[in-house]
Amino acid sequence: MGKYNIKKLPKGFRFLLSLKEIKEIENHADLKFTNVTYGSLANSKIFNDESFFQSSFRGFSIQGLKKGSIWEFSLLQKGFRDELLPEIYEIDIKKMIKEKVKDYLSKVYYSKETDCYNNPQLWCLISIIQNKADVSWTESK
């Protein structure tokens, strides 16, 4: 892993991915992020059991930059309130994240579809909707 910048969050808040999990993603995707940034607090909402959307927050983003024939990728994540991601969903969500990141980075590296990419980005949005976890992805070139 390259440089990393970790910010301390208030009690009751956390980041989605630990440094250990980021290293696992790097190993799984066979790459090293050039920068890993832990930003400040992004979401202070609380889990709302009565609502259709019980929780929703942006988990992280990955940004790529093509320098000649070399790709550099950075990961940014911001803090959220602990309760927005109940433990019962966390393992499955993190498994989905690892697979998606690996597939996305492989696509950027090897697919002809991405030959025109210079600065691709991937955003992860996590939601709990009617007691079901959902991970949504947004990609840009």
N, CA, C and O atoms as CSV, one atom per row, in Angstrom:
chain,resi,resn,atom,element,x,y,z
A,1,MET,N,N,0.851,-1.172,0.000
A,1,MET,CA,C,0.000,0.000,0.000
A,1,MET,C,C,0.892,1.230,0.000
A,1,MET,O,O,1.956,1.245,0.619
A,2,GLY,N,N,0.449,2.237,-0.690
A,2,GLY,CA,C,1.181,3.495,-0.737
A,2,GLY,C,C,0.928,4.319,0.505
A,2,GLY,O,O,0.816,3.785,1.608
A,3,LYS,N,N,0.837,5.615,0.321
A,3,LYS,CA,C,0.593,6.525,1.441
A,3,LYS,C,C,-0.830,6.374,1.948
A,3,LYS,O,O,-1.743,6.064,1.184
A,4,TYR,N,N,-1.009,6.592,3.232
A,4,TYR,CA,C,-2.366,6.610,3.762
A,4,TYR,C,C,-2.495,7.689,4.810
A,4,TYR,O,O,-1.565,7.989,5.559
A,5,ASN,N,N,-3.693,8.265,4.835
A,5,ASN,CA,C,-3.986,9.380,5.716
A,5,ASN,C,C,-5.238,9.022,6.504
A,5,ASN,O,O,-6.334,8.990,5.946
A,6,ILE,N,N,-5.085,8.756,7.788
A,6,ILE,CA,C,-6.202,8.311,8.612
A,6,ILE,C,C,-6.630,9.433,9.544
A,6,ILE,O,O,-5.806,10.037,10.231
A,7,LYS,N,N,-7.923,9.703,9.557
A,7,LYS,CA,C,-8.470,10.708,10.475
A,7,LYS,C,C,-9.189,9.994,11.605
A,7,LYS,O,O,-9.747,8.912,11.421
A,8,LYS,N,N,-9.170,10.601,12.751
A,8,LYS,CA,C,-9.871,10.051,13.906
A,8,LYS,C,C,-11.319,10.540,13.868
A,8,LYS,O,O,-11.584,11.712,13.601
A,9,LEU,N,N,-12.240,9.632,14.138
A,9,LEU,CA,C,-13.662,9.964,14.133
A,9,LEU,C,C,-14.198,10.024,15.554
A,9,LEU,O,O,-13.614,9.437,16.465
A,10,PRO,N,N,-15.306,10.730,15.750
A,10,PRO,CA,C,-15.932,10.752,17.083
A,10,PRO,C,C,-16.419,9.354,17.474
A,10,PRO,O,O,-16.610,8.494,16.614
A,11,LYS,N,N,-16.614,9.140,18.749
A,11,LYS,CA,C,-17.114,7.862,19.253
A,11,LYS,C,C,-18.466,7.548,18.600
A,11,LYS,O,O,-19.310,8.430,18.444
A,12,GLY,N,N,-18.655,6.278,18.222
A,12,GLY,CA,C,-19.904,5.857,17.596
A,12,GLY,C,C,-19.891,5.959,16.080
A,12,GLY,O,O,-20.892,5.668,15.424
A,13,PHE,N,N,-18.758,6.372,15.522
A,13,PHE,CA,C,-18.618,6.475,14.074
A,13,PHE,C,C,-17.449,5.603,13.636
A,13,PHE,O,O,-16.564,5.296,14.433
A,14,ARG,N,N,-17.448,5.204,12.361
A,14,ARG,CA,C,-16.353,4.377,11.858
A,14,ARG,C,C,-16.247,4.489,10.350
A,14,ARG,O,O,-17.041,5.168,9.698
A,15,PHE,N,N,-15.244,3.804,9.809
A,15,PHE,CA,C,-15.060,3.694,8.375
A,15,PHE,C,C,-15.526,2.309,7.942
A,15,PHE,O,O,-15.568,1.388,8.758
A,16,LEU,N,N,-15.872,2.156,6.683
A,16,LEU,CA,C,-16.350,0.873,6.179
A,16,LEU,C,C,-15.243,-0.173,6.166
A,16,LEU,O,O,-15.446,-1.295,6.631
A,17,LEU,N,N,-14.085,0.179,5.643
A,17,LEU,CA,C,-12.997,-0.780,5.469
A,17,LEU,C,C,-11.828,-0.457,6.392
A,17,LEU,O,O,-11.387,0.689,6.481
A,18,SER,N,N,-11.339,-1.474,7.071
A,18,SER,CA,C,-10.141,-1.307,7.898
A,18,SER,C,C,-8.910,-1.396,6.993
A,18,SER,O,O,-9.013,-1.802,5.835
A,19,LEU,N,N,-7.751,-1.016,7.523
A,19,LEU,CA,C,-6.513,-1.148,6.746
A,19,LEU,C,C,-6.275,-2.600,6.349
A,19,LEU,O,O,-5.831,-2.877,5.235
A,20,LYS,N,N,-6.567,-3.520,7.255
A,20,LYS,CA,C,-6.400,-4.950,6.958
A,20,LYS,C,C,-7.294,-5.355,5.781
A,20,LYS,O,O,-6.854,-6.080,4.889
A,21,GLU,N,N,-8.535,-4.892,5.779
A,21,GLU,CA,C,-9.454,-5.236,4.691
A,21,GLU,C,C,-9.026,-4.597,3.374
A,21,GLU,O,O,-9.206,-5.191,2.310
A,22,ILE,N,N,-8.469,-3.407,3.435
A,22,ILE,CA,C,-7.964,-2.762,2.221
A,22,ILE,C,C,-6.796,-3.567,1.661
A,22,ILE,O,O,-6.694,-3.750,0.448
A,23,LYS,N,N,-5.925,-4.043,2.528
A,23,LYS,CA,C,-4.809,-4.886,2.076
A,23,LYS,C,C,-5.327,-6.183,1.460
A,23,LYS,O,O,-4.767,-6.667,0.476
A,24,GLU,N,N,-6.394,-6.752,2.030
A,24,GLU,CA,C,-7.002,-7.956,1.451
A,24,GLU,C,C,-7.549,-7.666,0.056
A,24,GLU,O,O,-7.403,-8.484,-0.853
A,25,ILE,N,N,-8.174,-6.511,-0.112
A,25,ILE,CA,C,-8.690,-6.122,-1.432
A,25,ILE,C,C,-7.531,-5.951,-2.409
A,25,ILE,O,O,-7.616,-6.391,-3.556
A,26,GLU,N,N,-6.453,-5.317,-1.963
A,26,GLU,CA,C,-5.278,-5.156,-2.820
A,26,GLU,C,C,-4.744,-6.518,-3.259
A,26,GLU,O,O,-4.439,-6.720,-4.434
A,27,ASN,N,N,-4.632,-7.446,-2.318
A,27,ASN,CA,C,-4.144,-8.787,-2.652
A,27,ASN,C,C,-5.101,-9.505,-3.592
A,27,ASN,O,O,-4.675,-10.154,-4.547
A,28,HIS,N,N,-6.393,-9.385,-3.319
A,28,HIS,CA,C,-7.419,-10.039,-4.131
A,28,HIS,C,C,-7.411,-9.488,-5.557
A,28,HIS,O,O,-7.584,-10.241,-6.515
A,29,ALA,N,N,-7.212,-8.178,-5.697
A,29,ALA,CA,C,-7.213,-7.532,-7.017
A,29,ALA,C,C,-5.817,-7.491,-7.639
A,29,ALA,O,O,-5.659,-7.062,-8.782
A,30,ASP,N,N,-4.806,-7.935,-6.894
A,30,ASP,CA,C,-3.421,-7.958,-7.348
A,30,ASP,C,C,-2.926,-6.564,-7.755
A,30,ASP,O,O,-2.414,-6.368,-8.857
A,31,LEU,N,N,-3.095,-5.595,-6.831
A,31,LEU,CA,C,-2.602,-4.238,-7.047
A,31,LEU,C,C,-2.349,-3.574,-5.709
A,31,LEU,O,O,-2.757,-4.082,-4.665
A,32,LYS,N,N,-1.685,-2.453,-5.745
A,32,LYS,CA,C,-1.484,-1.625,-4.557
A,32,LYS,C,C,-2.052,-0.242,-4.842
A,32,LYS,O,O,-1.749,0.361,-5.872
A,33,PHE,N,N,-2.878,0.257,-3.927
A,33,PHE,CA,C,-3.375,1.621,-4.059
A,33,PHE,C,C,-2.216,2.573,-3.794
A,33,PHE,O,O,-1.438,2.361,-2.864
A,34,THR,N,N,-2.098,3.621,-4.604
A,34,THR,CA,C,-1.024,4.589,-4.375
A,34,THR,C,C,-1.341,5.491,-3.191
A,34,THR,O,O,-0.430,5.959,-2.507
A,35,ASN,N,N,-2.625,5.738,-2.943
A,35,ASN,CA,C,-3.059,6.532,-1.792
A,35,ASN,C,C,-4.310,5.913,-1.202
A,35,ASN,O,O,-5.214,5.496,-1.926
A,36,VAL,N,N,-4.353,5.858,0.107
A,36,VAL,CA,C,-5.557,5.459,0.828
A,36,VAL,C,C,-5.853,6.598,1.786
A,36,VAL,O,O,-5.048,6.903,2.666
A,37,THR,N,N,-7.014,7.229,1.614
A,37,THR,CA,C,-7.367,8.383,2.428
A,37,THR,C,C,-8.621,8.093,3.222
A,37,THR,O,O,-9.646,7.686,2.676
A,38,TYR,N,N,-8.522,8.309,4.505
A,38,TYR,CA,C,-9.671,8.209,5.394
A,38,TYR,C,C,-10.114,9.637,5.650
A,38,TYR,O,O,-9.477,10.363,6.414
A,39,GLY,N,N,-11.197,10.038,5.018
A,39,GLY,CA,C,-11.674,11.410,5.140
A,39,GLY,C,C,-12.404,11.650,6.442
A,39,GLY,O,O,-12.430,10.798,7.330
A,40,SER,N,N,-12.989,12.812,6.537
A,40,SER,CA,C,-13.717,13.174,7.745
A,40,SER,C,C,-15.121,12.580,7.713
A,40,SER,O,O,-15.455,11.799,6.822
A,41,LEU,N,N,-15.915,12.948,8.666
A,41,LEU,CA,C,-17.266,12.433,8.812
A,41,LEU,C,C,-18.138,12.851,7.636
A,41,LEU,O,O,-18.210,14.032,7.296
A,42,ALA,N,N,-18.807,11.867,7.009
A,42,ALA,CA,C,-19.658,12.166,5.855
A,42,ALA,C,C,-21.131,11.953,6.146
A,42,ALA,O,O,-21.982,12.542,5.478
A,43,ASN,N,N,-21.451,11.122,7.129
A,43,ASN,CA,C,-22.851,10.792,7.350
A,43,ASN,C,C,-23.127,10.616,8.833
A,43,ASN,O,O,-22.592,9.707,9.468
A,44,SER,N,N,-23.959,11.483,9.380
A,44,SER,CA,C,-24.301,11.388,10.800
A,44,SER,C,C,-25.749,10.955,10.998
A,44,SER,O,O,-26.276,11.030,12.108
A,45,LYS,N,N,-26.401,10.498,9.911
A,45,LYS,CA,C,-27.780,10.024,10.031
A,45,LYS,C,C,-27.828,8.823,10.965
A,45,LYS,O,O,-26.804,8.198,11.242
A,46,ILE,N,N,-29.029,8.505,11.447
A,46,ILE,CA,C,-29.193,7.334,12.300
A,46,ILE,C,C,-30.013,6.284,11.564
A,46,ILE,O,O,-30.739,6.602,10.622
A,47,PHE,N,N,-29.895,5.040,11.994
A,47,PHE,CA,C,-30.665,3.945,11.415
A,47,PHE,C,C,-32.126,4.157,11.775
A,47,PHE,O,O,-32.454,4.351,12.946
A,48,ASN,N,N,-33.006,4.123,10.781
A,48,ASN,CA,C,-34.426,4.369,11.000
A,48,ASN,C,C,-35.210,3.112,10.648
A,48,ASN,O,O,-35.492,2.853,9.478
A,49,ASP,N,N,-35.557,2.335,11.666
A,49,ASP,CA,C,-36.233,1.056,11.470
A,49,ASP,C,C,-37.622,1.212,10.860
A,49,ASP,O,O,-38.126,0.282,10.232
A,50,GLU,N,N,-38.241,2.363,11.034
A,50,GLU,CA,C,-39.612,2.598,10.556
A,50,GLU,C,C,-39.661,3.029,9.087
A,50,GLU,O,O,-40.730,3.002,8.478
A,51,SER,N,N,-38.560,3.413,8.530
A,51,SER,CA,C,-38.520,3.972,7.184
A,51,SER,C,C,-38.293,2.885,6.135
A,51,SER,O,O,-37.713,1.841,6.435
A,52,PHE,N,N,-38.750,3.127,4.905
A,52,PHE,CA,C,-38.492,2.221,3.783
A,52,PHE,C,C,-36.984,2.104,3.572
A,52,PHE,O,O,-36.441,1.000,3.520
A,53,PHE,N,N,-36.301,3.270,3.448
A,53,PHE,CA,C,-34.839,3.309,3.420
A,53,PHE,C,C,-34.381,3.443,4.864
A,53,PHE,O,O,-34.447,4.530,5.438
A,54,GLN,N,N,-33.917,2.348,5.454
A,54,GLN,CA,C,-33.527,2.389,6.864
A,54,GLN,C,C,-32.173,3.060,7.056
A,54,GLN,O,O,-31.939,3.729,8.062
A,55,SER,N,N,-31.296,2.880,6.096
A,55,SER,CA,C,-30.023,3.596,6.130
A,55,SER,C,C,-29.445,3.651,4.727
A,55,SER,O,O,-29.768,2.830,3.869
A,56,SER,N,N,-28.595,4.625,4.515
A,56,SER,CA,C,-27.953,4.788,3.221
A,56,SER,C,C,-26.724,5.674,3.409
A,56,SER,O,O,-26.797,6.733,4.034
A,57,PHE,N,N,-25.608,5.232,2.865
A,57,PHE,CA,C,-24.390,6.035,2.955
A,57,PHE,C,C,-23.408,5.610,1.875
A,57,PHE,O,O,-23.446,4.479,1.391
A,58,ARG,N,N,-22.528,6.533,1.505
A,58,ARG,CA,C,-21.488,6.229,0.530
A,58,ARG,C,C,-20.334,5.567,1.273
A,58,ARG,O,O,-19.741,6.152,2.179
A,59,GLY,N,N,-20.025,4.332,0.870
A,59,GLY,CA,C,-18.996,3.561,1.561
A,59,GLY,C,C,-17.583,4.011,1.251
A,59,GLY,O,O,-16.770,4.203,2.155
A,60,PHE,N,N,-17.292,4.182,-0.044
A,60,PHE,CA,C,-15.953,4.591,-0.458
A,60,PHE,C,C,-15.988,4.942,-1.934
A,60,PHE,O,O,-16.996,4.744,-2.612
A,61,SER,N,N,-14.883,5.459,-2.413
A,61,SER,CA,C,-14.723,5.676,-3.851
A,61,SER,C,C,-13.293,5.309,-4.235
A,61,SER,O,O,-12.365,5.399,-3.431
A,62,ILE,N,N,-13.151,4.896,-5.478
A,62,ILE,CA,C,-11.835,4.581,-6.033
A,62,ILE,C,C,-11.653,5.464,-7.256
A,62,ILE,O,O,-12.546,5.574,-8.096
A,63,GLN,N,N,-10.499,6.086,-7.344
A,63,GLN,CA,C,-10.185,6.927,-8.494
A,63,GLN,C,C,-8.925,6.408,-9.158
A,63,GLN,O,O,-7.939,6.091,-8.493
A,64,GLY,N,N,-8.971,6.324,-10.469
A,64,GLY,CA,C,-7.816,5.887,-11.236
A,64,GLY,C,C,-7.247,7.038,-12.038
A,64,GLY,O,O,-7.964,7.970,-12.402
A,65,LEU,N,N,-5.980,6.971,-12.306
A,65,LEU,CA,C,-5.323,7.976,-13.131
A,65,LEU,C,C,-4.315,7.253,-14.011
A,65,LEU,O,O,-3.444,6.535,-13.520
A,66,LYS,N,N,-4.445,7.453,-15.319
A,66,LYS,CA,C,-3.521,6.806,-16.244
A,66,LYS,C,C,-2.357,7.739,-16.524
A,66,LYS,O,O,-2.538,8.861,-16.996
A,67,LYS,N,N,-1.164,7.257,-16.225
A,67,LYS,CA,C,0.059,8.023,-16.476
A,67,LYS,C,C,0.876,7.241,-17.495
A,67,LYS,O,O,1.591,6.302,-17.145
A,68,GLY,N,N,0.763,7.638,-18.756
A,68,GLY,CA,C,1.403,6.870,-19.823
A,68,GLY,C,C,0.695,5.536,-19.962
A,68,GLY,O,O,-0.490,5.486,-20.291
A,69,SER,N,N,1.419,4.459,-19.713
A,69,SER,CA,C,0.801,3.131,-19.781
A,69,SER,C,C,0.568,2.549,-18.382
A,69,SER,O,O,0.186,1.387,-18.242
A,70,ILE,N,N,0.799,3.359,-17.362
A,70,ILE,CA,C,0.685,2.882,-15.977
A,70,ILE,C,C,-0.567,3.459,-15.325
A,70,ILE,O,O,-0.871,4.642,-15.475
A,71,TRP,N,N,-1.287,2.609,-14.603
A,71,TRP,CA,C,-2.462,3.040,-13.842
A,71,TRP,C,C,-2.091,3.229,-12.383
A,71,TRP,O,O,-1.358,2.424,-11.809
A,72,GLU,N,N,-2.601,4.298,-11.787
A,72,GLU,CA,C,-2.486,4.512,-10.341
A,72,GLU,C,C,-3.897,4.648,-9.794
A,72,GLU,O,O,-4.722,5.366,-10.359
A,73,PHE,N,N,-4.174,3.954,-8.688
A,73,PHE,CA,C,-5.501,3.996,-8.083
A,73,PHE,C,C,-5.418,4.473,-6.643
A,73,PHE,O,O,-4.511,4.101,-5.898
A,74,SER,N,N,-6.384,5.307,-6.265
A,74,SER,CA,C,-6.495,5.807,-4.891
A,74,SER,C,C,-7.852,5.409,-4.336
A,74,SER,O,O,-8.831,5.305,-5.074
A,75,LEU,N,N,-7.899,5.190,-3.040
A,75,LEU,CA,C,-9.145,4.843,-2.365
A,75,LEU,C,C,-9.442,5.911,-1.317
A,75,LEU,O,O,-8.561,6.302,-0.552
A,76,LEU,N,N,-10.688,6.379,-1.287
A,76,LEU,CA,C,-11.122,7.371,-0.305
A,76,LEU,C,C,-12.367,6.853,0.388
A,76,LEU,O,O,-13.316,6.421,-0.266
A,77,GLN,N,N,-12.362,6.895,1.698
A,77,GLN,CA,C,-13.585,6.574,2.432
A,77,GLN,C,C,-13.773,7.585,3.547
A,77,GLN,O,O,-12.814,8.112,4.111
A,78,LYS,N,N,-15.051,7.841,3.850
A,78,LYS,CA,C,-15.395,8.792,4.901
A,78,LYS,C,C,-16.174,8.071,5.982
A,78,LYS,O,O,-16.714,6.987,5.761
A,79,GLY,N,N,-16.226,8.681,7.142
A,79,GLY,CA,C,-16.863,8.046,8.285
A,79,GLY,C,C,-18.377,8.084,8.246
A,79,GLY,O,O,-18.981,8.937,7.596
A,80,PHE,N,N,-18.978,7.138,8.958
A,80,PHE,CA,C,-20.432,7.082,9.095
A,80,PHE,C,C,-20.771,6.547,10.482
A,80,PHE,O,O,-19.923,5.966,11.157
A,81,ARG,N,N,-22.004,6.747,10.894
A,81,ARG,CA,C,-22.454,6.285,12.206
A,81,ARG,C,C,-22.492,4.752,12.221
A,81,ARG,O,O,-23.012,4.134,11.292
A,82,ASP,N,N,-21.942,4.139,13.279
A,82,ASP,CA,C,-21.881,2.679,13.425
A,82,ASP,C,C,-23.172,1.969,13.044
A,82,ASP,O,O,-23.153,0.985,12.305
A,83,GLU,N,N,-24.276,2.463,13.542
A,83,GLU,CA,C,-25.549,1.757,13.407
A,83,GLU,C,C,-26.084,1.720,11.973
A,83,GLU,O,O,-27.025,0.977,11.695
A,84,LEU,N,N,-25.508,2.504,11.058
A,84,LEU,CA,C,-25.999,2.503,9.679
A,84,LEU,C,C,-25.709,1.197,8.948
A,84,LEU,O,O,-26.340,0.900,7.934
A,85,LEU,N,N,-24.759,0.418,9.455
A,85,LEU,CA,C,-24.459,-0.882,8.866
A,85,LEU,C,C,-24.497,-1.949,9.961
A,85,LEU,O,O,-23.472,-2.242,10.575
A,86,PRO,N,N,-25.679,-2.532,10.208
A,86,PRO,CA,C,-25.783,-3.584,11.224
A,86,PRO,C,C,-24.882,-4.774,10.881
A,86,PRO,O,O,-24.686,-5.100,9.711
A,87,GLU,N,N,-24.344,-5.408,11.908
A,87,GLU,CA,C,-23.402,-6.517,11.741
A,87,GLU,C,C,-23.925,-7.634,10.856
A,87,GLU,O,O,-23.152,-8.250,10.122
A,88,ILE,N,N,-25.221,-7.907,10.910
A,88,ILE,CA,C,-25.758,-9.042,10.148
A,88,ILE,C,C,-25.580,-8.877,8.638
A,88,ILE,O,O,-25.645,-9.865,7.907
A,89,TYR,N,N,-25.358,-7.669,8.161
A,89,TYR,CA,C,-25.174,-7.429,6.729
A,89,TYR,C,C,-23.712,-7.249,6.334
A,89,TYR,O,O,-23.367,-7.354,5.157
A,90,GLU,N,N,-22.875,-6.985,7.293
A,90,GLU,CA,C,-21.517,-6.526,6.996
A,90,GLU,C,C,-20.664,-7.545,6.237
A,90,GLU,O,O,-19.980,-7.170,5.284
A,91,ILE,N,N,-20.684,-8.809,6.627
A,91,ILE,CA,C,-19.838,-9.819,5.976
A,91,ILE,C,C,-20.200,-9.964,4.502
A,91,ILE,O,O,-19.320,-9.969,3.641
A,92,ASP,N,N,-21.499,-10.084,4.209
A,92,ASP,CA,C,-21.931,-10.237,2.816
A,92,ASP,C,C,-21.605,-9.003,1.987
A,92,ASP,O,O,-21.181,-9.118,0.837
A,93,ILE,N,N,-21.799,-7.838,2.561
A,93,ILE,CA,C,-21.506,-6.599,1.838
A,93,ILE,C,C,-20.019,-6.513,1.515
A,93,ILE,O,O,-19.651,-6.155,0.396
A,94,LYS,N,N,-19.173,-6.831,2.463
A,94,LYS,CA,C,-17.734,-6.741,2.222
A,94,LYS,C,C,-17.273,-7.775,1.196
A,94,LYS,O,O,-16.333,-7.519,0.443
A,95,LYS,N,N,-17.918,-8.929,1.158
A,95,LYS,CA,C,-17.609,-9.936,0.142
A,95,LYS,C,C,-17.953,-9.391,-1.253
A,95,LYS,O,O,-17.173,-9.534,-2.195
A,96,MET,N,N,-19.129,-8.767,-1.368
A,96,MET,CA,C,-19.540,-8.166,-2.647
A,96,MET,C,C,-18.565,-7.070,-3.067
A,96,MET,O,O,-18.222,-6.948,-4.242
A,97,ILE,N,N,-18.127,-6.279,-2.097
A,97,ILE,CA,C,-17.199,-5.182,-2.382
A,97,ILE,C,C,-15.893,-5.721,-2.949
A,97,ILE,O,O,-15.402,-5.210,-3.956
A,98,LYS,N,N,-15.324,-6.746,-2.319
A,98,LYS,CA,C,-14.059,-7.318,-2.796
A,98,LYS,C,C,-14.177,-7.791,-4.237
A,98,LYS,O,O,-13.298,-7.519,-5.055
A,99,GLU,N,N,-15.256,-8.498,-4.551
A,99,GLU,CA,C,-15.442,-9.008,-5.907
A,99,GLU,C,C,-15.620,-7.877,-6.913
A,99,GLU,O,O,-15.027,-7.903,-7.992
A,100,LYS,N,N,-16.428,-6.891,-6.564
A,100,LYS,CA,C,-16.687,-5.778,-7.481
A,100,LYS,C,C,-15.414,-4.983,-7.749
A,100,LYS,O,O,-15.131,-4.638,-8.896
A,101,VAL,N,N,-14.650,-4.692,-6.709
A,101,VAL,CA,C,-13.413,-3.924,-6.890
A,101,VAL,C,C,-12.443,-4.701,-7.776
A,101,VAL,O,O,-11.832,-4.132,-8.680
A,102,LYS,N,N,-12.304,-5.989,-7.520
A,102,LYS,CA,C,-11.414,-6.813,-8.348
A,102,LYS,C,C,-11.883,-6.792,-9.806
A,102,LYS,O,O,-11.075,-6.581,-10.710
A,103,ASP,N,N,-13.178,-7.010,-10.041
A,103,ASP,CA,C,-13.714,-7.017,-11.406
A,103,ASP,C,C,-13.546,-5.658,-12.079
A,103,ASP,O,O,-13.178,-5.578,-13.251
A,104,TYR,N,N,-13.817,-4.594,-11.330
A,104,TYR,CA,C,-13.709,-3.242,-11.885
A,104,TYR,C,C,-12.267,-2.924,-12.280
A,104,TYR,O,O,-12.016,-2.429,-13.379
A,105,LEU,N,N,-11.333,-3.205,-11.394
A,105,LEU,CA,C,-9.939,-2.897,-11.685
A,105,LEU,C,C,-9.415,-3.754,-12.831
A,105,LEU,O,O,-8.631,-3.278,-13.652
A,106,SER,N,N,-9.841,-5.012,-12.892
A,106,SER,CA,C,-9.459,-5.875,-14.017
A,106,SER,C,C,-10.008,-5.314,-15.322
A,106,SER,O,O,-9.327,-5.323,-16.348
A,107,LYS,N,N,-11.243,-4.827,-15.276
A,107,LYS,CA,C,-11.851,-4.241,-16.473
A,107,LYS,C,C,-11.049,-3.022,-16.933
A,107,LYS,O,O,-10.773,-2.873,-18.123
A,108,VAL,N,N,-10.678,-2.158,-15.999
A,108,VAL,CA,C,-9.917,-0.960,-16.360
A,108,VAL,C,C,-8.557,-1.348,-16.934
A,108,VAL,O,O,-8.110,-0.761,-17.920
A,109,TYR,N,N,-7.899,-2.332,-16.323
A,109,TYR,CA,C,-6.579,-2.751,-16.784
A,109,TYR,C,C,-6.617,-3.437,-18.147
A,109,TYR,O,O,-5.799,-3.135,-19.016
A,110,TYR,N,N,-7.568,-4.363,-18.338
A,110,TYR,CA,C,-7.466,-5.302,-19.448
A,110,TYR,C,C,-8.522,-5.184,-20.545
A,110,TYR,O,O,-8.314,-5.720,-21.633
A,111,SER,N,N,-9.618,-4.523,-20.311
A,111,SER,CA,C,-10.699,-4.498,-21.291
A,111,SER,C,C,-10.462,-3.445,-22.370
A,111,SER,O,O,-10.017,-2.334,-22.080
A,112,LYS,N,N,-10.761,-3.802,-23.605
A,112,LYS,CA,C,-10.680,-2.823,-24.694
A,112,LYS,C,C,-11.729,-1.737,-24.514
A,112,LYS,O,O,-11.562,-0.613,-24.987
A,113,GLU,N,N,-12.812,-2.085,-23.826
A,113,GLU,CA,C,-13.893,-1.131,-23.545
A,113,GLU,C,C,-13.370,0.095,-22.791
A,113,GLU,O,O,-13.920,1.188,-22.919
A,114,THR,N,N,-12.312,-0.092,-22.009
A,114,THR,CA,C,-11.803,0.993,-21.169
A,114,THR,C,C,-10.547,1.649,-21.741
A,114,THR,O,O,-9.892,2.428,-21.049
A,115,ASP,N,N,-10.208,1.350,-22.974
A,115,ASP,CA,C,-9.009,1.943,-23.583
A,115,ASP,C,C,-9.038,3.467,-23.575
A,115,ASP,O,O,-7.991,4.111,-23.508
A,116,CYS,N,N,-10.239,4.045,-23.643
A,116,CYS,CA,C,-10.346,5.508,-23.694
A,116,CYS,C,C,-10.387,6.139,-22.299
A,116,CYS,O,O,-10.429,7.364,-22.181
A,117,TYR,N,N,-10.376,5.331,-21.255
A,117,TYR,CA,C,-10.433,5.873,-19.893
A,117,TYR,C,C,-9.109,6.548,-19.538
A,117,TYR,O,O,-8.037,6.021,-19.838
A,118,ASN,N,N,-9.186,7.691,-18.912
A,118,ASN,CA,C,-7.994,8.357,-18.387
A,118,ASN,C,C,-8.088,8.557,-16.886
A,118,ASN,O,O,-7.077,8.564,-16.184
A,119,ASN,N,N,-9.317,8.721,-16.398
A,119,ASN,CA,C,-9.524,9.009,-14.985
A,119,ASN,C,C,-10.807,8.319,-14.494
A,119,ASN,O,O,-11.763,8.995,-14.113
A,120,PRO,N,N,-10.834,6.977,-14.501
A,120,PRO,CA,C,-12.055,6.275,-14.095
A,120,PRO,C,C,-12.299,6.390,-12.593
A,120,PRO,O,O,-11.366,6.523,-11.801
A,121,GLN,N,N,-13.572,6.337,-12.225
A,121,GLN,CA,C,-13.942,6.400,-10.813
A,121,GLN,C,C,-15.039,5.386,-10.536
A,121,GLN,O,O,-15.865,5.091,-11.399
A,122,LEU,N,N,-15.034,4.865,-9.334
A,122,LEU,CA,C,-16.044,3.913,-8.878
A,122,LEU,C,C,-16.513,4.367,-7.505
A,122,LEU,O,O,-15.699,4.580,-6.607
A,123,TRP,N,N,-17.829,4.516,-7.339
A,123,TRP,CA,C,-18.405,4.894,-6.053
A,123,TRP,C,C,-19.272,3.761,-5.552
A,123,TRP,O,O,-19.957,3.099,-6.332
A,124,CYS,N,N,-19.241,3.540,-4.253
A,124,CYS,CA,C,-20.020,2.489,-3.603
A,124,CYS,C,C,-21.047,3.135,-2.676
A,124,CYS,O,O,-20.691,3.895,-1.775
A,125,LEU,N,N,-22.322,2.828,-2.905
A,125,LEU,CA,C,-23.402,3.312,-2.051
A,125,LEU,C,C,-24.035,2.110,-1.365
A,125,LEU,O,O,-24.467,1.168,-2.029
A,126,ILE,N,N,-24.089,2.142,-0.053
A,126,ILE,CA,C,-24.655,1.043,0.728
A,126,ILE,C,C,-25.979,1.492,1.319
A,126,ILE,O,O,-26.079,2.569,1.906
A,127,SER,N,N,-26.993,0.653,1.157
A,127,SER,CA,C,-28.322,0.967,1.686
A,127,SER,C,C,-28.896,-0.261,2.379
A,127,SER,O,O,-28.629,-1.397,1.988
A,128,ILE,N,N,-29.679,-0.012,3.400
A,128,ILE,CA,C,-30.498,-1.053,4.014
A,128,ILE,C,C,-31.934,-0.632,3.717
A,128,ILE,O,O,-32.404,0.407,4.181
A,129,ILE,N,N,-32.618,-1.462,2.934
A,129,ILE,CA,C,-33.976,-1.157,2.489
A,129,ILE,C,C,-34.879,-2.304,2.909
A,129,ILE,O,O,-34.706,-3.433,2.451
A,130,GLN,N,N,-35.825,-2.026,3.763
A,130,GLN,CA,C,-36.756,-3.027,4.291
A,130,GLN,C,C,-36.011,-4.280,4.762
A,130,GLN,O,O,-36.344,-5.399,4.372
A,131,ASN,N,N,-35.010,-4.072,5.599
A,131,ASN,CA,C,-34.216,-5.136,6.214
A,131,ASN,C,C,-33.432,-5.983,5.216
A,131,ASN,O,O,-33.135,-7.145,5.496
A,132,LYS,N,N,-33.096,-5.424,4.065
A,132,LYS,CA,C,-32.252,-6.101,3.084
A,132,LYS,C,C,-31.128,-5.157,2.692
A,132,LYS,O,O,-31.345,-3.969,2.454
A,133,ALA,N,N,-29.923,-5.709,2.631
A,133,ALA,CA,C,-28.759,-4.906,2.260
A,133,ALA,C,C,-28.675,-4.771,0.748
A,133,ALA,O,O,-28.953,-5.717,0.010
A,134,ASP,N,N,-28.288,-3.590,0.300
A,134,ASP,CA,C,-28.129,-3.335,-1.125
A,134,ASP,C,C,-26.849,-2.529,-1.325
A,134,ASP,O,O,-26.593,-1.561,-0.610
A,135,VAL,N,N,-26.056,-2.939,-2.300
A,135,VAL,CA,C,-24.851,-2.195,-2.655
A,135,VAL,C,C,-25.030,-1.717,-4.088
A,135,VAL,O,O,-25.209,-2.525,-5.000
A,136,SER,N,N,-24.983,-0.416,-4.285
A,136,SER,CA,C,-25.117,0.176,-5.619
A,136,SER,C,C,-23.774,0.755,-6.034
A,136,SER,O,O,-22.994,1.223,-5.205
A,137,TRP,N,N,-23.527,0.710,-7.324
A,137,TRP,CA,C,-22.245,1.177,-7.847
A,137,TRP,C,C,-22.461,2.230,-8.920
A,137,TRP,O,O,-23.385,2.130,-9.727
A,138,THR,N,N,-21.613,3.226,-8.923
A,138,THR,CA,C,-21.605,4.230,-9.979
A,138,THR,C,C,-20.196,4.271,-10.549
A,138,THR,O,O,-19.218,4.388,-9.810
A,139,GLU,N,N,-20.102,4.173,-11.868
A,139,GLU,CA,C,-18.811,4.225,-12.544
A,139,GLU,C,C,-18.782,5.430,-13.475
A,139,GLU,O,O,-19.800,5.804,-14.056
A,140,SER,N,N,-17.624,6.021,-13.607
A,140,SER,CA,C,-17.454,7.083,-14.597
A,140,SER,C,C,-16.097,6.937,-15.257
A,140,SER,O,O,-15.191,6.298,-14.723
A,141,LYS,N,N,-15.975,7.538,-16.425
A,141,LYS,CA,C,-14.727,7.469,-17.185
A,141,LYS,C,C,-13.828,8.603,-16.789
A,141,LYS,O,O,-12.722,8.726,-17.315
